Amino acid sequence: MKKFSGKLALLLALLLLVTVCLTACGGGDAKKDDAATEAPAAAAGFTGDKFSFDGPLPIKNADLPEGYTPVPHEKFLAAYKALVDSIGENPTVTTSSTYADIAVLFGTEGIQVPNKADSYATYYWISDKEENVNRNVFVSVTFKKNGGNMTYFAYSSSDIMPEDVR
């Protein structure tokens, strides 16, 4: 029995390590429910095809797509907090949240960036707060494609941490 308990403990530790590594590498806060839902009427105008960028990441300020206005930092913080709180009781963002739902939180379209997986799409939302030389605070949100729908899968952030909004 001790041999089995040791293997089980090792397996659980390995699983935890893999989960932490995936989160640190942009896996973000993934959920298990993959059901897609209709976007609310307020979100109907956000399509995800307005801005795109195919250069080297992260996007530098000089390379922002034409017409993209960074999100006012206070609004950015509120939207980021909703992403951070996607794990917990009564989350605003769940795996049934659509691209349009997330765009409503930020108040603007995201910038689609390259994603090697055909079944996923990744978008950046960029704050108007410059934290690093030539780059503003940003969040990267990955959506799972399901037919014509895109539902929330995970997020990662740069120059801002969950502790900053808790």
N, C-alpha and C positions, 0 to 999 in steps of 0.2 A: 504494500500500500504506500510506503514512503517513496518508493521509486516512481510510482504513478503521480503522487502529490508533487514531487520535485519536477517532473516533466510538465505537469499542468501549470505550476507556478512559472516555469521557464517560458512556456508557450504564452501565458498571459502577459508576462513582461515583454516578450518579443512583439506581441500584438500592440501593446501600449506604445512601445518604441516606434513601430511602423506608423501608428496613428499620429504621434507627435511629429514625426518626420514629414509625413504628408501634409499636415497642417502648416508646419514651418515653411514648406516648399510651395505654398500657394494652395493647399487643399482647403484651407479655411474651415468653416463650421458647416460641414455637410449634414444633412438630415436623411432619414430613411424613407420618408414618404415621398414618392415620385409623382403623385397625382397632379395633373394640370387643371387649372380652373380658368374661367373667363376673367379677363381684366375688368376692373370696375370702370364705369363710364368716364370718370375723371382721368383715367389712364389711357383712354382710347387714342389720344393724339400721339403717343409715344410708340414709335415703330422699331427703333433700333437700327435704322438704315440711314440716318442723317449724317453721322460723322464716322470716319474710319481712318486708320493709320496703319501703314505697313512697314514702317522703318524700325530701327533698333529700339528696344525697350530698356528702361522706361522712357516715356515721352518727355523730351525737354521742352521748356516753355517756348522756345523759338520754333518748335516743330508742331505746335498745336494745330489741329485742322482749322482751315479758314472758317470763321463764323462761330467757333466754339468759345464760349465765355466760361471761365472757371466758376465753380459754385461758390457763392459767398460762404466764408468759413463757418459761420454760426449754423447755417442750413446744412452744410457738409457734416458738421459734428452731430447734428440731430439724426441725419440719415445713417451715418456711420454707427451711431449708438443702436439704431434699429437692427443693423446687421450684427453687431456684437451681441445684442440681446436675442438673437435668433435661437439661442439655446436657453431654455428656461421656461417659466410659466407664462402663458399668454403672450407668445412672441408676435411681433408685428410682421416679421419676415419668416416665412416657412418655405418648405420645398414646393408648395403649391403657388407661391408668389411668382408672378410673371415678370418679364423684363419691364413691362409698362408700370407695374407696381413699384419696382425699384426706381425707375426714372421719376415717378411722382415724388418719391421721398427726396430725391436730389433736386427736383424741380427742373430737370433738363435731360436731354438725351445723353447717353454715354458715348464714348468713343470706342468703336469696335477695333480690337487689336488682334494680331494673328493668334490662332490656336491650332495646334497640330492635330487635334482630334475633331473629326467631322461631326461627331454627335454632341459637341459642346461649342459654345460661343463665349468669348471673354470681352468684357467692356471695362473701360476706365472711367471713373468720375474723378475730376481734379478740382481741388480746392483753390481758392484765390490766395491762400497763404503759402508763401515761399519758405520752405524749410531748409533746402539745400541750394547751393549755387546752381542756377539754370533749371531747377526742377521744383515743382510745388508738391504739397502733400497730396496723395492720391489713394484711391481704393480700386482694387481690381475685383470684379464680380464675374464669376463663371456661371453660365446658365446651361442647363441640359436641354438639348433640342428634342422635341417630341412632335413630329409632324411640323405644322406651322407654328407651334407654340414653343416658347423658351421659358423654362421654370428655373428658379433659383437653385443653385447647387452649392456654391461655396464663395467665400471672399478671402482676400488677403489685402494688406495695407502696407503703405510705405510712409515713413516719417510720422506715423501716428500709431499708438498702441491701444488695445481695448481699455487698459487702465486709465487712459486719458479721458474717457467718456463715462466711466462707471461711477 
